[in-house]
């Protein structure tokens, strides 16, 4: 798996693991016990839903713990004017004559619909480490690419709105 995570990502993942173990797990076990008491298990939808919820929670805990074990810790610090993790980047697309702003994040927090692009995405890879004013080529595949101009790089910090991705 070898996810690239910042110290903040690790903290958020550990907080989710702790919450799932200490709060969600207890609720899930109670729901299973309560619904089991309702009678015939073969026709008890609530029991099956409770078991599924419990299993999904345990699966998420295992997934996050494995991610932490295999993670590579990366820095979220960068020079002024250089596109790095947690920076807000304004990009100009000459083909469309449009300008868009994204926050560059690790893959565990990527959410392009909300303006968070991963350093593992084609656009994220292309702009990462480049300066304001640079024009870079974004390779989507061996046959498809396009150019973008980095117009502005703002240093920001990790904030509470940056959530790790669920599944």
MISE-330408 format. One line per 4 residues: number of its first residue (from 1); their letters; for each residue x, y, z of C-alpha. Coordinates in nm, 3 decimals. Layout:
// MISE-330408
NUM> a> X/Y/Z ~ ... .
***
This chain:
// MISE-330408
1> xxxx> 0.000/0.000/0.000 ~ 0.277/0.250/0.100 ~ 0.060/0.563/0.129 ~ 0.240/0.896/0.160 .
5> xxxx> 0.107/1.065/0.472 ~ 0.187/1.382/0.662 ~ 0.211/1.390/1.041 ~ -0.133/1.551/1.042 .
9> xxxx> -0.274/1.264/0.832 ~ -0.131/1.012/1.079 ~ -0.291/1.201/1.369 ~ -0.631/1.210/1.195 .
13> xxxx> -0.613/0.839/1.110 ~ -0.520/0.750/1.468 ~ -0.810/0.962/1.597 ~ -1.051/0.777/1.367 .
17> xxxx> -0.912/0.439/1.478 ~ -0.951/0.536/1.845 ~ -1.306/0.663/1.789 ~ -1.404/0.348/1.602 .
21> xxxx> -1.254/0.122/1.870 ~ -1.383/0.306/2.175 ~ -1.719/0.442/2.057 ~ -1.843/0.284/1.735 .
25> xxxx> -1.737/-0.071/1.827 ~ -1.933/-0.061/2.155 ~ -2.242/0.073/1.977 ~ -2.217/-0.193/1.707 .
29> xxxx> -2.183/-0.477/1.960 ~ -2.482/-0.346/2.156 ~ -2.691/-0.325/1.838 ~ -2.605/-0.684/1.747 .
33> xxxx> -2.698/-0.806/2.097 ~ -3.021/-0.608/2.098 ~ -3.135/-0.718/1.753 ~ -3.039/-1.081/1.820 .
37> xxxx> -3.293/-1.083/2.102 ~ -3.575/-1.000/1.859 ~ -3.621/-1.361/1.757 ~ -3.568/-1.569/1.443 .
41> xxxx> -3.230/-1.466/1.300 ~ -3.300/-1.597/0.948 ~ -3.572/-1.333/0.895 ~ -3.438/-1.060/1.123 .
45> xxxx> -3.330/-0.776/0.892 ~ -3.220/-0.554/1.181 ~ -2.984/-0.825/1.306 ~ -2.823/-0.868/0.963 .
49> xxxx> -2.789/-0.489/0.923 ~ -2.631/-0.460/1.269 ~ -2.384/-0.741/1.188 ~ -2.298/-0.575/0.857 .
53> xxxx> -2.238/-0.240/1.031 ~ -2.017/-0.409/1.293 ~ -1.815/-0.591/1.024 ~ -1.773/-0.273/0.818 .
57> xxxx> -1.641/-0.090/1.124 ~ -1.390/-0.368/1.200 ~ -1.282/-0.371/0.836 ~ -1.221/0.005/0.841 .
61> xxxx> -1.012/-0.028/1.160 ~ -0.795/-0.299/0.998 ~ -0.757/-0.094/0.681 ~ -0.646/0.218/0.870 .
65> xxxx> -0.408/0.026/1.098 ~ -0.246/-0.141/0.796 ~ -0.214/0.196/0.627 ~ -0.032/0.339/0.930 .
69> xxxx> 0.205/0.041/0.947 ~ 0.311/0.076/0.583 ~ 0.295/0.456/0.546 ~ 0.578/0.677/0.432 .
73> xxxx> 0.582/1.006/0.626 ~ 0.628/1.313/0.406 ~ 0.671/1.676/0.499 ~ 0.400/1.930/0.433 .
77> xxxx> 0.646/2.221/0.444 ~ 0.752/2.398/0.126 ~ 0.929/2.715/0.020 ~ 0.724/3.028/-0.042 .
81> xxxx> 0.589/3.024/-0.395 ~ 0.655/2.652/-0.448 ~ 0.361/2.412/-0.485 ~ 0.369/2.170/-0.192 .
85> xxxx> 0.134/1.967/0.025 ~ -0.139/2.175/0.193 ~ -0.079/2.472/-0.041 ~ -0.363/2.636/-0.230 .
89> xxxx> -0.267/2.652/-0.599 ~ -0.435/2.867/-0.864 ~ -0.396/2.708/-1.206 ~ -0.477/2.855/-1.548 .
93> xxxx> -0.598/2.620/-1.824 ~ -0.514/2.798/-2.155 ~ -0.717/2.557/-2.371 ~ -1.035/2.644/-2.178 .
97> xxxx> -0.932/2.998/-2.080 ~ -1.027/2.910/-1.721 ~ -0.862/2.952/-1.385 ~ -0.924/2.715/-1.094 .
101> xxxx> -0.793/2.691/-0.740 ~ -0.708/2.362/-0.570 ~ -0.558/2.255/-0.243 ~ -0.274/2.007/-0.294 .
105> xxxx> -0.307/1.717/-0.046 ~ -0.196/1.359/0.012 ~ -0.394/1.082/-0.158 ~ -0.579/0.990/0.162 .
109> xxxx> -0.743/1.335/0.160 ~ -0.791/1.381/-0.215 ~ -1.142/1.495/-0.312 ~ -1.141/1.668/-0.650 .
113> xxxx> -1.511/1.757/-0.632 ~ -1.433/1.979/-0.332 ~ -1.110/2.125/-0.471 ~ -0.863/1.889/-0.298 .
117> xxxx> -0.628/1.725/-0.546 ~ -0.384/1.453/-0.457 ~ -0.013/1.471/-0.526 ~ -0.067/1.130/-0.691 .
121> xxxx> -0.318/1.263/-0.948 ~ -0.190/1.367/-1.293 ~ -0.246/1.738/-1.221 ~ -0.104/1.708/-0.868 .
125> xxxx> 0.210/1.530/-0.993 ~ 0.263/1.792/-1.262 ~ 0.237/2.100/-1.039 ~ 0.403/1.959/-0.725 .
129> xxxx> 0.739/2.128/-0.665 ~ 0.690/2.395/-0.933 ~ 0.678/2.769/-0.877 ~ 0.423/3.036/-0.945 .
133> xxxx> 0.460/3.143/-1.310 ~ 0.574/2.798/-1.432 ~ 0.394/2.628/-1.720 ~ 0.384/2.250/-1.677 .
137> xxxx> 0.261/1.958/-1.885 ~ 0.001/1.732/-1.728 ~ 0.032/1.377/-1.863 ~ -0.299/1.195/-1.836 .
141> xxxx> -0.173/0.897/-2.037 ~ 0.098/0.821/-2.294 ~ -0.119/0.976/-2.564 ~ -0.305/1.251/-2.377 .
145> xxxx> -0.155/1.557/-2.211 ~ -0.225/1.927/-2.168 ~ -0.046/2.234/-2.036 ~ -0.135/2.448/-1.735 .
149> xxxx> 0.016/2.762/-1.591 ~ 0.063/2.797/-1.217 ~ -0.063/3.145/-1.140 ~ -0.051/3.157/-0.761 .
153> xxxx> 0.076/2.947/-0.471 ~ -0.057/3.024/-0.123 ~ 0.094/2.857/0.182 ~ -0.186/2.724/0.398 .
157> xxxx> -0.205/2.488/0.688 ~ -0.387/2.165/0.743 ~ -0.731/2.243/0.880 ~ -1.020/2.053/1.031 .
161> xxxx> -1.212/2.053/0.702 ~ -0.943/1.832/0.548 ~ -1.084/1.491/0.625 ~ -0.936/1.157/0.539 .
165> xxx> -1.124/0.975/0.270 ~ -1.372/0.704/0.362 ~ -1.489/0.411/0.157 .
***
